[in-house]
Amino acid sequence: MPKSVTASAPAHLTLLAFVFLLWHGVLAADYVIERFGLALDMPSLDAVFFTSPVWARVGWAMGVWLGLVASICALMRDDAAVLLFFAAFLGVLASVIGAEIAGIPMEIRGVNRYIIYAALLLAPLIGWIYTRAMKRAGVLH
């Protein structure tokens, strides 16, 4: 039985869903480039990828791909986006913890690693909070 939507979608839902899609799309492209070695030599990023524990690499994959699927679900006004953004946040959190355990350099390509951590963690967290609010408002189905 199809679910019915009780509220009309606000304009900012589509805008933010596209922003999340762009963010996670860039992360997905970066993941594929790094995973299959398609990039130029970037030793500071390679150190993170090859020295972090396996569970951290699994968390990174979860964060990237679940975030991308969550963004697509948000565009489709599907309430699965709420759970997917939360799972993506947990995956990125695991990868950040793993990167800290691995002892990555303080700067990655000239940017402080904590700024990178904050950006990586905030995107799925904000996506989760936003889609949860939209679900409670009856916008997502």
C-alpha positions in Angstrom: 0.0 0.0 0.0 1.6 3.3 -1.0 2.2 5.9 1.7 0.5 9.2 1.5 2.3 12.5 1.9 0.4 14.9 4.2 2.4 18.1 3.7 3.7 19.7 0.5 7.5 19.7 0.1 9.2 23.1 0.9 11.5 24.5 -1.7 14.5 24.1 0.6 14.1 20.3 0.6 15.1 20.0 -3.0 17.8 22.6 -2.7 19.4 20.9 0.4 19.0 17.4 -1.2 20.9 18.6 -4.2 23.6 20.1 -2.0 23.9 16.8 -0.1 23.9 14.9 -3.4 26.8 17.1 -4.7 28.8 16.7 -1.4 28.4 12.9 -1.3 28.9 12.7 -5.1 32.3 14.4 -4.7 33.1 12.0 -1.9 32.0 9.0 -4.0 34.2 10.2 -6.9 37.1 10.7 -4.5 36.5 7.2 -3.0 36.6 5.6 -6.5 39.7 7.5 -7.5 41.6 6.6 -4.3 40.3 3.0 -4.2 41.3 2.1 -7.7 44.5 4.2 -7.8 43.3 6.6 -10.5 44.8 9.7 -8.9 48.2 11.3 -8.9 50.5 10.4 -6.0 49.1 12.0 -2.8 51.2 10.6 0.0 49.2 12.2 2.9 45.9 10.6 1.7 47.6 7.3 1.0 48.9 7.2 4.5 45.3 7.5 5.8 43.9 4.9 3.5 46.6 2.2 3.9 47.4 2.5 7.6 43.9 2.8 9.1 42.3 -0.3 10.5 39.9 -2.4 8.3 36.9 -1.4 10.3 37.7 2.3 9.7 37.9 1.7 5.9 34.6 -0.1 6.1 33.2 2.9 8.0 34.5 5.2 5.3 32.8 3.2 2.6 29.6 3.2 4.5 29.8 6.9 5.1 30.4 7.7 1.4 27.9 5.3 -0.3 25.1 5.5 2.3 25.4 9.3 2.3 25.0 9.2 -1.5 22.0 6.9 -1.4 20.5 9.0 1.5 20.8 12.1 -0.7 19.0 10.4 -3.6 16.2 9.3 -1.1 15.9 12.8 0.1 15.4 14.0 -3.5 12.7 11.4 -3.9 11.1 12.4 -0.5 11.6 8.9 0.8 11.8 8.6 4.6 14.6 6.1 4.3 16.9 9.1 4.0 16.7 9.6 7.8 18.1 6.2 8.6 20.6 6.3 5.8 22.0 9.7 6.8 22.4 8.5 10.4 24.2 5.3 9.2 26.4 7.4 7.0 27.3 9.6 10.0 28.2 6.6 12.1 30.4 5.3 9.3 32.2 8.6 8.9 32.6 8.7 12.7 34.2 5.3 12.7 36.6 6.3 9.9 37.6 9.5 11.8 38.3 7.5 14.9 40.3 5.0 12.8 42.3 7.8 11.2 43.1 9.2 14.6 44.3 5.7 15.8 46.4 5.4 12.7 48.1 8.7 13.5 47.6 10.6 10.2 49.6 13.8 9.6 48.3 17.0 11.2 47.7 18.6 7.8 46.2 16.9 4.8 47.0 18.8 1.6 47.6 22.0 3.6 44.4 21.8 5.6 44.2 21.0 9.3 42.8 17.5 9.8 40.3 18.6 12.4 38.7 21.0 9.9 38.4 18.0 7.4 37.0 15.8 10.2 34.4 18.5 11.1 33.3 18.9 7.4 33.1 15.1 6.9 31.1 14.6 10.1 28.8 17.6 9.8 27.4 16.9 6.4 25.6 13.6 7.2 24.7 14.8 10.7 23.0 17.9 9.3 21.4 15.6 6.7 20.1 13.3 9.4 18.7 16.2 11.5 17.1 17.9 8.5 15.5 14.8 7.1 14.3 13.8 10.5 12.6 17.2 10.9 11.0 16.8 7.4 9.7 13.3 8.3 8.2 14.7 11.5 6.6 17.5 9.5 5.0 14.8 7.2 7.0 15.9 4.1 8.8 12.6 3.6 6.9 9.4 2.9 
